[in-house]
Amino acid sequence: MPPTGAGARSMKIANVSSTPCWADLTTPDTSAARRFYRSVLGWESGELPGRDARGYGLFALDDGRTVGGLAPTARPDRPAAWLPYFQAEGVDAVTARVEGAGGTVTAGPSDMLDQGRYAVCADPAGAVFGLWQRRAHPGFGVVNAIGGFCWFELASRDPAVPTDFYATVLGWATTSPDENGYRMWTVDDEPFGGLLRMNDSFPPHVPPHWMVYVATADCDATAARCAKAGGSVLVPPRTIASGRFTVLSDPQGAVFGALALNPLSGLAELA
């Protein structure tokens, strides 16, 4: 659930070290994913050229600005999932801090063609995230605008564990909890995401996890398009002090949120 307080703000940071810079979807059916996200969010898509790209593709708005990535899962039995990436000036140094702070490095560090260097990690509670050291590919082409990502949220059963971990690894701070116990992640006092304490409403089998939110002008219409396209509405659209949100799943099971914050109301609507 995104920030509920009246003072909540949308993500203000872009191209700042240690903050969100990319998100990609791994899925066993990239063709189905392309159709779904075009129907629901209006995203165009295409693959990077060359065999070395290993089927990696890009989602973009209709004006060409890149939103995120798309990749086939390494094995057909792997679940579909969205993965956020945080900007690292030196991926190798940051992965060393990950391990020193009790996290794990599950992939990399490795080069992605000439685009950049990446690693996939997990915090001590098991929430998975990526690191990206940009080269030819800088990251998001659009944030905080309709159709682009606007919020990144960590759900954890013990907020003290990730608070210490991400402060050590990426230099993040958190705000004081609001009336619902929700905290916001900040860098230089600017928010870019949230920290949600997992309560008894989360089934025991659901692990700590990161979730990405896409900015939308109309959560209800987005949820309706999701259901019509074969996805699932996990949390029906609901109103909070800062706007309106919904949590959705694509047909392959990748979960994401759609968020219409009040400050975004003047932005151009999704065509």
DAGIMO-V531493 format. One record per backbone hydrogen bond with DSSP energy under -0.5 kcal/mol. CO is the residue of the C=O (numbers start at 0). NH is the residue of the N-H. Records with the same first field share a line. If there is no record, write none. Layout:
CO = NH, NH
This chain:
3 = 240
4 = 7
15 = 18
18 = 86
20 = 139
21 = 84
22 = 68
23 = 25, 82
24 = 70
25 = 80
26 = 72
28 = 32
29 = 33
30 = 34
31 = 35
32 = 36
33 = 37
34 = 38
35 = 39
36 = 40, 41, 42
37 = 41
43 = 59
45 = 57
49 = 52
50 = 53
52 = 55
55 = 47
56 = 69
57 = 45
58 = 66, 67
59 = 43
60 = 63
64 = 60
65 = 140, 141
67 = 58
68 = 24
69 = 56
70 = 26
74 = 77
80 = 25
82 = 23
83 = 129
84 = 20, 21
85 = 131
86 = 17
89 = 93
90 = 94
91 = 95
92 = 96
93 = 97
94 = 98
95 = 99
96 = 100
97 = 102
98 = 101
103 = 105, 121
106 = 119
109 = 117
110 = 112
111 = 114, 115
113 = 135
114 = 134, 136
115 = 111
116 = 132
117 = 108, 109
118 = 130
119 = 105, 106
120 = 128
121 = 103
122 = 125
126 = 122
128 = 120
129 = 85
130 = 118
131 = 87, 133
132 = 116
135 = 137
136 = 134
141 = 148
144 = 147
147 = 214
148 = 143
149 = 10
150 = 212
151 = 193
152 = 154, 210
153 = 155, 195
154 = 208
155 = 197
157 = 160, 161
158 = 162
159 = 163
160 = 164
161 = 165
162 = 166
163 = 167
164 = 168
165 = 169, 170, 171
166 = 170
172 = 185
177 = 180
181 = 177
182 = 194
183 = 174
184 = 191, 192
185 = 172
186 = 189
189 = 186
190 = 11
191 = 151
192 = 184
193 = 153
194 = 182
195 = 155, 197
196 = 198
198 = 201
200 = 202
202 = 205
204 = 206
208 = 154
210 = 152
211 = 256
212 = 149, 150
213 = 258
214 = 146
217 = 221
218 = 222
219 = 223
220 = 224
221 = 225
222 = 226
223 = 227
224 = 228
225 = 230
226 = 229
231 = 233, 248
234 = 246
237 = 244
239 = 242
241 = 261
242 = 239
243 = 259
244 = 237
245 = 257
246 = 233, 234
247 = 255
248 = 231
249 = 252
251 = 79
253 = 249
255 = 247
256 = 213
257 = 245
258 = 215, 260
259 = 243
260 = 263
261 = 264
263 = 266
